[in-house]
Amino acid sequence: MLSQLFENDRIYVLGDPELDIIGDREKLAQWRHKMKGPAFYRLGRKIIYRGSDLNAWVAVNRVDPSQNA
């Protein structure tokens, strides 16, 4: 199970390869513009993501096909 895909106590910044799991820089930018995707912080021009927020977003987007049976 991917309950801890990201390190909860880590801060991720654009360019970190781990973020490619959920989307490339362009996709993340589109989501931020549309206010979709994982929670983020805008610190001046810098964008950061908390690992715990990324894990929460991953959990909410989990699809379990067996639940439709």
N, C-alpha and C positions, 0 to 999 in steps of 0.2 A: 504494500500500500504506500502511496506517496504522501503520507500525512506531513512529512517534513522534507518537502522537495527543496526548500530554501532554509538556510540557517536563521532561526528566529531572531537571534540577537545581532545579526549582521545588517549593515547598511549597504545597499546596492546602488550603484550609480550607472548612468548610461554609459555603455561601452563595456560593462562587465559581461563576460561571455555567458554567465549563468542566466542572464535575462533573455538570451536567445531562445530559451526553452519555451517562453510564452509569446515571444514576438520580437521581430527585429526593431531597430531604432525607429524606422518609419511607422511601423504598426503601433508601437507604444505612443508615438507622437500623435497619431490619428485618434487613438483612444483617449489620450489626455484632452485633445481639442474637443472631442464629443462627450467628455466627462464619463467615459466608460473605462473598463479595465480595472486594474488594481489601484488601491489608494496610493497616493504619492505626495511628496512635499516639494514645493517650489521655493527654493532658497535663492532669491535673486534670479539668476539665469540658470542655476544648477537644479537638476531634478534628482531626487533621491527616493528610493523605495526601501521600506523596512521589510526584513525577511518575514516577520510575523504577518504583515499585511499581505505579502505575496502568498504565503501559505493559506491565509484565510480566503483569498480570492480563488486560489486553486481549488480549495475544498468546496466552495459555493458552486463552482463550475463543473464539479464532478457529475458525470452522467453514468447511471447504472441501468443498462438495458433490462436487467432482470426485474426491475421495479415496474415495468410496463406489461409484465406477463399476467 
